[in-house]
Amino acid sequence: MKKTPKLPEIVFSSSDPAESKRISRHVKAGRLRKIAPRIYTSSDEANELLIRRNWLDIVAHYFPGATLSHRTAFKGLSLQGMRDVFITTTQNRSISLPGLTLRAIKGHGHDALDMALPMGLYIASLPRHLLENLQPSRARKTVAKSVGVVEVEAFLERQLRIKGEAAVNVLRDNARSVSGRLGMEKEFTQLDRLIGALLRTRTDSVLQTQQGIERARGYPYDPDRLSRFELLADALKRNPVVFRAEYAQDWKNSAFFDAYFSNYIEGTKFEVDQAAAVIFEGRIMQDRPKDSHDILGAYQVTNNRAAMQTTPENYEEFVQLIKSRHLTLFAQRSEISAGDFKTEVNRAGDTIFVSPDLVRGTLLRGFDLYKSLEPGFERAAYMMFLVSEVHPMVDGNGRLSRLFMNAELVANGQSRILIPTVYRDDYLLNLRRLSRDDEPLPYISMIARVHRFTALIDFSDYARAKAQLEACSAFRESHEGVLRMPRSEEK
């Protein structure tokens, strides 16, 4: 017996009488069913799912040669959260289907810059669909054909942030040409004003988004980072941490271990007594002069009472502190431009930090959030992440971020925070969880734990502090043990 060939998921009716009869036979035999005018399916799935999955072929069937335009092109042909598809063709027409409405708009055919799709359709080019989305659009019960000026502005700001000024100027030139061919000169005037305002070549106030306004002020920022800072600030306010004062201290000893661990975690590895000889006796290691100066530079700040009790009152002071502390840390490292903001993108593994042109604006917006937090632990935990996440300098950002953290604590009579060698992996893991997965609570818990740990160390005597740290496995590598709390915590 001859086997019936498998039918496609979607079958369209045809003007060919023979094909129409074939479809009718399949319908009578139960192999096809009608799901919309002139559309059949061989599947038992819900009509809405079938229509949405095959929407491009369905558009091509109803509107051959049409151009996907307006909001549909702006959203990159994504139907996520949308039940309307906008098409430019030769007539105004709407077709309602299960789960989808096709909205055809009478207009120009495809332009030279539009991209052809395999099923005979076109998608409006970037210059064209930006112009289309600046067209006035009557509000519908569902959604307007145009996304409007605010979304176009946000898109242009993002293009400047990601691709740069040259790319946006090319976009503007192409839009000028398209507007002439398609009769959208009015929309181009509006687009040109938006781009000019973002590039600070126009002074008339046309911008509405926060990112756009800050860019026009000369402080463009990274909105994704800002959202993460807001998340952390909110979590710190909602999850207060107990105030921790130091158990007993000698200033120079707590400053030494602060500098020692902060350098070790970044790969400047000394035995603790070797580092003590460098700092307390001035024994610069001849075979490691740069490493010796790194730990000396850190100690110059951590041991400076005035420096460690200084916190920024305003954004300008914040920027000055970043530069001056970095310069002190790395005065002997000319290759990393000590005291200067980075001019090239930096990264750690697959994490790309804030772009150089967004550093100042991101720090400014981040500092506004810092001022909303309580002095002490809240600001310390926030400041450490802010500096680390922006990574404003070529190198040394980790050490710099921990300096800012401890200055906030010391200035408010709270214990410093040491990140012991054995705790390095926990520290970095929870930083990454906040940076990559937007999870602030594990980060706060991690910082709170080492805050409690450090407060219980007796820094009044170097040998006593060293012995206590050894007993807690602080000097071990991460794979060699776990951080234990001092015995006084157990009582």
C-alpha positions as CSV (number, residue, x, y, z in Angstrom):
1,M,0.0,0.0,0.0
2,K,1.3,3.4,-1.0
3,K,2.4,5.5,2.1
4,T,0.8,8.9,2.5
5,P,3.7,11.5,2.6
6,K,4.0,13.6,5.8
7,L,2.2,16.9,5.5
8,P,3.9,20.3,6.4
9,E,2.9,21.9,9.7
10,I,1.3,24.8,7.9
11,V,-0.5,24.5,4.5
12,F,-1.9,27.4,2.6
13,S,-4.9,27.2,0.3
14,S,-4.2,27.7,-3.4
15,S,-6.0,29.1,-6.5
16,D,-5.0,25.9,-8.3
17,P,-8.1,23.7,-8.5
18,A,-6.1,20.5,-8.2
19,E,-4.3,21.7,-5.1
20,S,-7.6,22.8,-3.6
21,K,-9.1,19.4,-4.1
22,R,-6.0,17.7,-2.5
23,I,-6.4,19.9,0.6
24,S,-10.1,19.1,0.8
25,R,-9.3,15.4,0.7
26,H,-6.8,15.8,3.5
27,V,-9.3,17.8,5.6
28,K,-12.0,15.1,5.1
29,A,-9.5,12.4,6.1
30,G,-8.6,14.3,9.2
31,R,-5.0,14.9,8.2
32,L,-5.5,18.7,8.0
33,R,-7.6,21.1,9.9
34,K,-8.4,24.8,9.2
35,I,-7.0,27.3,11.8
36,A,-7.5,30.6,10.0
37,P,-8.8,31.8,6.6
38,R,-6.9,30.0,3.9
39,I,-4.6,28.3,6.5
40,Y,-4.5,24.7,7.5
41,T,-2.4,22.6,9.8
42,S,-1.4,19.0,10.2
43,S,-0.6,19.5,13.9
44,D,-2.7,19.1,17.0
45,E,-1.1,22.0,18.8
46,A,-3.0,25.1,19.9
47,N,-3.8,27.4,17.0
48,E,-2.2,30.4,18.7
49,L,1.1,28.6,19.1
50,L,1.1,27.4,15.5
51,I,0.3,30.9,14.1
52,R,3.0,32.6,16.2
53,R,5.7,30.0,15.4
54,N,5.0,30.3,11.6
55,W,4.1,34.0,11.5
56,L,6.7,35.1,8.9
57,D,5.4,32.5,6.4
58,I,1.8,33.6,7.2
59,V,2.7,37.3,6.5
60,A,4.3,36.3,3.2
61,H,1.2,34.4,2.3
62,Y,-1.2,37.2,3.0
63,F,1.1,40.1,1.9
64,P,3.7,38.9,-0.6
65,G,6.7,41.3,-1.1
66,A,5.7,43.4,1.9
67,T,8.2,45.2,4.2
68,L,8.2,44.4,8.0
69,S,8.3,47.9,9.5
70,H,7.7,50.3,12.3
71,R,7.5,48.6,15.8
72,T,8.0,45.1,14.4
73,A,11.3,46.1,12.7
74,F,12.5,48.1,15.8
75,K,12.0,45.1,18.0
76,G,14.1,42.9,15.7
77,L,11.2,40.7,14.5
78,S,10.6,39.5,18.1
79,L,7.0,38.8,19.0
80,Q,7.8,38.6,22.7
81,G,5.0,40.4,24.6
82,M,3.4,41.5,21.3
83,R,0.2,40.4,19.5
84,D,0.6,42.8,16.5
85,V,2.8,42.6,13.5
86,F,3.2,45.8,11.4
87,I,3.8,45.6,7.7
88,T,4.2,48.3,5.0
89,T,2.4,47.3,1.8
90,T,0.1,48.7,-0.9
91,Q,-3.0,49.0,1.2
92,N,-4.3,49.5,4.7
93,R,-5.7,46.3,6.1
94,S,-5.9,44.3,9.3
95,I,-6.2,40.5,9.6
96,S,-7.0,39.0,13.0
97,L,-5.7,35.5,13.6
98,P,-5.5,33.4,16.7
99,G,-2.8,35.0,18.9
100,L,-1.8,37.5,16.3
101,T,-3.1,40.5,14.3
102,L,-1.4,41.5,11.1
103,R,-1.6,45.3,10.6
104,A,-0.8,46.4,7.1
105,I,0.0,50.1,6.5
106,K,-0.1,51.7,3.1
107,G,3.2,53.1,2.2
108,H,6.4,52.9,0.1
109,G,7.7,49.5,-1.1
110,H,11.0,48.2,0.0
111,D,14.0,50.6,-0.1
112,A,17.5,50.0,-1.4
113,L,18.8,49.6,2.2
114,D,16.0,47.2,3.3
115,M,17.1,43.6,3.8
116,A,15.5,40.8,1.8
117,L,14.2,37.7,3.7
118,P,14.0,34.2,2.2
119,M,10.2,34.0,2.1
120,G,10.0,37.1,-0.3
121,L,9.5,39.7,2.5
122,Y,11.8,42.6,3.4
123,I,12.7,44.1,6.8
124,A,13.1,47.9,7.0
125,S,16.6,49.0,7.4
126,L,17.8,50.6,10.7
127,P,17.6,54.2,9.3
128,R,14.2,53.5,7.8
129,H,12.6,52.0,10.9
130,L,14.0,54.6,13.2
131,L,12.3,57.2,11.0
132,E,9.1,55.2,10.9
133,N,9.1,54.9,14.7
134,L,9.1,58.7,15.0
135,Q,5.9,59.0,13.0
136,P,2.8,60.1,14.9
137,S,0.8,57.0,15.9
138,R,-2.8,56.9,17.0
139,A,-3.2,55.0,20.2
140,R,-4.9,51.6,19.7
141,K,-6.5,49.3,22.2
142,T,-3.5,47.0,21.7
143,V,-0.3,48.8,20.7
144,A,0.7,51.7,18.5
145,K,2.6,51.2,15.3
146,S,5.5,53.5,16.4
147,V,7.5,53.0,19.6
148,G,7.9,56.8,19.9
149,V,10.6,59.3,20.5
150,V,11.6,58.1,24.0
151,E,12.5,54.6,22.8
152,V,14.2,55.9,19.7
153,E,16.3,58.3,21.9
154,A,17.2,55.4,24.3
155,F,18.2,53.3,21.3
156,L,20.5,56.1,19.9
157,E,22.1,56.6,23.3
158,R,22.8,52.8,23.5
159,Q,24.3,52.9,20.0
160,L,26.6,55.7,21.0
161,R,27.6,53.8,24.1
162,I,28.3,50.5,22.3
163,K,29.4,51.5,18.8
164,G,30.6,55.1,19.2
165,E,30.1,58.5,17.5
166,A,31.3,57.5,14.1
167,A,28.8,54.7,13.7
168,V,25.9,57.0,14.8
169,N,27.0,59.7,12.3
170,V,26.9,57.0,9.5
171,L,23.4,56.1,10.7
172,R,22.4,59.7,10.5
173,D,23.8,60.1,6.9
174,N,21.9,57.0,5.8
175,A,18.7,58.2,7.4
176,R,19.0,61.5,5.5
177,S,19.2,59.6,2.2
178,V,16.3,57.3,3.1
179,S,14.1,60.2,4.2
180,G,14.5,61.8,0.9
181,R,13.6,58.6,-1.0
182,L,10.6,57.8,1.2
183,G,9.3,61.3,1.9
184,M,10.1,61.3,5.6
185,E,11.9,64.6,5.8
186,K,9.9,65.7,8.9
187,E,10.9,62.5,10.8
188,F,14.5,63.0,9.8
189,T,14.5,66.5,11.2
190,Q,13.4,65.0,14.6
191,L,16.1,62.2,14.4
192,D,18.8,64.8,13.5
193,R,17.8,66.9,16.5
194,L,18.0,63.8,18.8
195,I,21.5,62.8,17.6
196,G,22.7,66.4,17.7
197,A,21.6,66.7,21.3
198,L,23.2,63.4,22.3
199,L,26.5,64.5,20.6
200,R,26.3,67.9,22.3
201,T,26.3,69.7,19.0
202,R,22.9,71.2,19.6
203,T,21.8,73.2,22.7
204,D,18.0,72.9,22.3
205,S,16.6,70.6,25.0
206,V,14.9,67.7,23.2
207,L,16.1,64.8,25.3
208,Q,13.8,62.9,27.7
209,T,15.6,59.8,29.0
210,Q,18.0,60.0,32.0
211,Q,20.8,58.4,30.0
212,G,20.3,60.9,27.2
213,I,20.3,63.9,29.5
214,E,23.4,62.7,31.3
215,R,25.2,62.2,28.0
216,A,24.3,65.7,26.9
217,R,25.7,67.0,30.2
218,G,29.0,65.2,29.5
219,Y,28.4,62.3,31.9
220,P,27.2,59.3,30.0
221,Y,26.9,56.2,32.2
222,D,26.4,52.5,32.1
223,P,22.7,51.8,32.9
224,D,23.2,48.1,33.5
225,R,25.8,48.8,36.2
226,L,23.6,51.5,37.7
227,S,20.8,49.0,38.0
228,R,23.2,46.7,39.9
229,F,24.3,49.5,42.2
230,E,20.6,50.3,43.0
231,L,20.0,46.6,43.7
232,L,22.9,46.4,46.1
233,A,22.0,49.7,47.9
234,D,18.4,48.6,48.4
235,A,19.6,45.2,49.7
236,L,22.0,46.9,52.2
237,K,19.2,49.1,53.5
238,R,16.9,46.1,53.9
239,N,19.5,43.8,55.5
240,P,21.3,45.8,58.2
241,V,24.6,44.3,59.6
242,V,25.6,44.5,63.2
243,F,28.2,47.2,64.0
244,R,31.6,45.7,64.7
245,A,34.4,47.6,66.5
246,E,37.9,46.2,66.7
247,Y,38.7,43.9,69.6
248,A,42.1,45.3,70.4
249,Q,44.4,47.2,68.0
250,D,47.8,48.6,67.3
251,W,47.2,50.9,64.3
252,K,50.3,49.8,62.5
253,N,49.6,46.1,62.9
254,S,46.1,46.3,61.6
255,A,47.4,48.5,58.7
256,F,50.1,46.0,57.9
257,F,47.7,43.0,57.7
258,D,45.3,45.1,55.7
259,A,48.0,45.9,53.1
260,Y,49.4,42.3,53.2
261,F,46.2,40.5,52.5
262,S,45.0,43.0,49.9
263,N,48.2,42.6,47.9
264,Y,48.3,38.8,48.3
265,I,44.9,38.4,46.9
266,E,46.0,40.2,43.7
267,G,49.0,37.9,43.3
268,T,51.7,39.9,45.1
269,K,52.7,36.9,47.2
270,F,55.1,37.1,50.2
271,E,55.5,35.1,53.3
272,V,54.0,37.2,56.0
273,D,57.4,37.7,57.7
274,Q,59.0,38.7,54.4
275,A,56.3,41.4,54.0
276,A,56.8,42.6,57.5
277,A,60.6,43.0,56.8
278,V,59.8,45.0,53.7
279,I,57.4,47.3,55.6
280,F,58.8,47.6,59.1
281,E,62.5,47.3,58.2
282,G,62.6,48.7,54.7
283,R,64.2,45.6,53.3
284,I,63.3,46.0,49.6
285,M,63.8,42.5,48.0
286,Q,66.3,43.0,45.2
287,D,64.8,40.3,43.1
288,R,61.3,41.7,43.5
289,P,61.5,45.5,43.7
290,K,58.1,46.2,42.1
291,D,56.3,43.8,44.4
292,S,58.1,45.3,47.4
293,H,57.0,48.8,46.4
294,D,53.4,47.5,45.8
295,I,53.1,46.4,49.4
296,L,54.9,49.5,50.7
297,G,52.5,51.7,48.6
298,A,49.5,50.0,50.1
299,Y,50.9,50.3,53.6
300,Q,51.5,54.0,53.1
301,V,47.8,54.5,52.7
302,T,46.5,51.9,55.2
303,N,48.8,53.2,57.9
304,N,47.9,56.9,57.3
305,R,45.3,57.8,59.9
306,A,44.2,61.0,58.1
307,A,43.9,59.2,54.8
308,M,42.0,56.3,56.3
309,Q,39.6,58.6,58.0
310,T,38.8,60.5,54.9
311,T,35.6,59.8,53.0
312,P,34.2,61.8,50.1
313,E,31.6,64.5,50.7
314,N,30.8,65.1,47.0
315,Y,31.5,63.6,43.6
316,E,34.6,65.8,43.0
317,E,36.2,64.7,46.2
318,F,35.4,61.1,45.3
319,V,37.2,61.3,42.0
320,Q,40.1,63.1,43.6
321,L,40.4,60.3,46.2
322,I,40.3,57.6,43.6
323,K,43.2,59.3,41.8
324,S,45.3,60.2,44.8
325,R,45.0,56.8,46.5
326,H,45.8,55.0,43.3
327,L,48.9,57.2,42.8
328,T,50.1,56.5,46.3
329,L,49.5,52.7,45.8
330,F,51.4,52.6,42.5
331,A,53.8,55.5,42.4
332,Q,56.5,53.2,41.2
333,R,54.4,51.6,38.5
334,S,54.6,54.1,35.6
335,E,53.4,51.4,33.2
336,I,49.9,51.4,34.7
337,S,49.5,55.2,34.6
338,A,49.1,55.6,38.3
339,G,46.5,58.3,39.2
340,D,44.9,58.4,35.8
341,F,41.6,56.9,34.6
342,K,41.9,54.2,32.1
343,T,41.7,55.0,28.4
344,E,41.0,51.4,27.1
345,V,38.5,48.8,28.1
346,N,39.7,46.4,30.8
347,R,38.4,43.0,31.7
348,A,38.8,40.0,34.0
349,G,38.0,36.7,32.4
350,D,34.8,37.1,30.5
351,T,33.7,40.2,32.6
352,I,34.1,43.4,30.6
353,F,34.2,46.5,32.9
354,V,32.7,49.9,32.3
355,S,33.9,51.6,29.1
356,P,36.4,54.4,29.6
357,D,34.0,57.1,28.3
358,L,31.3,55.9,30.8
359,V,33.6,55.9,33.9
360,R,32.9,59.4,35.1
361,G,29.2,59.3,34.6
362,T,28.8,55.8,36.1
363,L,30.9,56.9,39.2
364,L,28.7,60.1,39.5
365,R,25.5,58.1,39.4
366,G,26.9,55.5,41.7
367,F,28.1,58.2,44.2
368,D,24.5,59.5,44.4
369,L,23.4,56.1,45.7
370,Y,26.4,56.0,48.1
371,K,25.1,59.2,49.8
372,S,21.7,57.5,50.5
373,L,23.4,54.8,52.6
374,E,24.2,54.9,56.3
375,P,27.9,55.7,57.1
376,G,29.9,52.6,58.2
377,F,29.3,49.1,57.0
378,E,26.6,50.0,54.4
379,R,28.7,52.5,52.6
380,A,31.8,50.4,53.0
381,A,30.3,47.3,51.3
382,Y,28.7,49.5,48.6
383,M,31.9,51.5,47.9
384,M,34.0,48.4,47.5
385,F,31.7,47.0,44.9
386,L,31.2,50.3,43.2
387,V,35.0,50.8,42.6
388,S,35.5,47.2,41.7
389,E,32.6,47.0,39.2
390,V,33.5,50.3,37.4
391,H,37.3,49.4,37.4
392,P,38.2,53.0,36.7
393,M,42.0,52.5,36.5
394,V,44.2,50.4,34.2
395,D,45.3,48.1,37.0
396,G,45.1,47.9,40.8
397,N,41.3,48.3,41.0
398,G,40.9,45.5,43.6
399,R,43.3,47.0,46.0
400,L,41.8,50.4,45.5
401,S,38.3,49.1,46.1
402,R,39.3,47.5,49.4
403,L,41.0,50.8,50.5
404,F,37.8,52.6,50.0
405,M,35.9,50.0,51.9
406,N,38.2,50.1,54.9
407,A,38.4,53.9,54.9
408,E,34.6,54.0,55.3
409,L,34.8,51.6,58.3
410,V,37.8,53.3,60.0
411,A,36.2,56.8,59.6
412,N,33.2,55.6,61.4
413,G,34.9,53.7,64.3
414,Q,34.3,50.3,62.9
415,S,36.7,47.4,62.4
416,R,38.6,47.1,59.1
417,I,37.8,44.2,56.9
418,L,40.6,41.8,55.9
419,I,40.1,39.3,53.1
420,P,42.3,36.4,54.3
421,T,44.1,34.3,51.7
422,V,42.0,31.3,52.5
423,Y,38.9,33.3,51.8
424,R,39.9,34.6,48.4
425,D,37.8,32.2,46.4
426,D,34.7,32.9,48.5
427,Y,35.3,36.6,48.1
428,L,35.7,36.5,44.3
429,L,32.8,34.0,43.9
430,N,30.4,36.3,45.7
431,L,31.6,39.4,43.9
432,R,30.9,37.5,40.6
433,R,27.5,36.5,41.8
434,L,26.6,40.1,42.3
435,S,28.3,41.3,39.1
436,R,27.0,38.6,36.8
437,D,23.8,37.3,38.4
438,D,22.5,40.3,40.3
439,E,22.6,38.5,43.6
440,P,23.5,41.0,46.4
441,L,22.6,38.9,49.5
442,P,25.5,36.4,49.2
443,Y,27.9,39.3,48.7
444,I,26.6,41.1,51.8
445,S,26.7,37.9,53.9
446,M,30.3,37.3,52.8
447,I,31.4,40.8,53.7
448,A,29.6,40.7,57.0
449,R,31.4,37.4,57.9
450,V,34.9,38.8,57.3
451,H,33.8,42.0,59.1
452,R,33.0,39.9,62.2
453,F,36.2,37.8,61.7
454,T,38.5,40.8,61.5
455,A,36.9,42.5,64.6
456,L,37.8,39.5,66.7
457,I,41.6,39.6,65.8
458,D,43.8,41.1,68.5
459,F,46.1,43.5,66.6
460,S,47.7,44.9,69.8
461,D,50.8,42.7,69.2
462,Y,52.2,41.6,65.8
463,A,53.1,38.1,67.0
464,R,49.7,37.6,68.7
465,A,47.8,38.7,65.7
466,K,49.9,36.5,63.4
467,A,49.3,33.5,65.6
468,Q,45.6,34.1,65.8
469,L,45.4,34.4,62.0
470,E,47.4,31.2,61.6
471,A,45.0,29.4,63.9
472,C,42.1,30.5,61.8
473,S,43.8,29.2,58.6
474,A,43.9,32.8,57.2
475,F,47.3,32.3,55.5
476,R,46.4,29.1,53.7
477,E,45.4,29.0,50.0
478,S,41.7,28.6,49.3
479,H,42.1,24.9,48.4
480,E,44.0,24.1,51.6
481,G,41.3,24.9,54.1
482,V,38.4,27.1,55.2
483,L,38.3,30.3,57.3
484,R,37.6,29.6,61.0
485,M,36.4,32.2,63.4
486,P,38.7,33.1,66.3
487,R,38.2,31.2,69.5
488,S,36.6,34.2,71.3
489,E,33.7,33.8,68.8
490,E,33.1,30.3,69.9
491,K,32.7,31.2,73.6
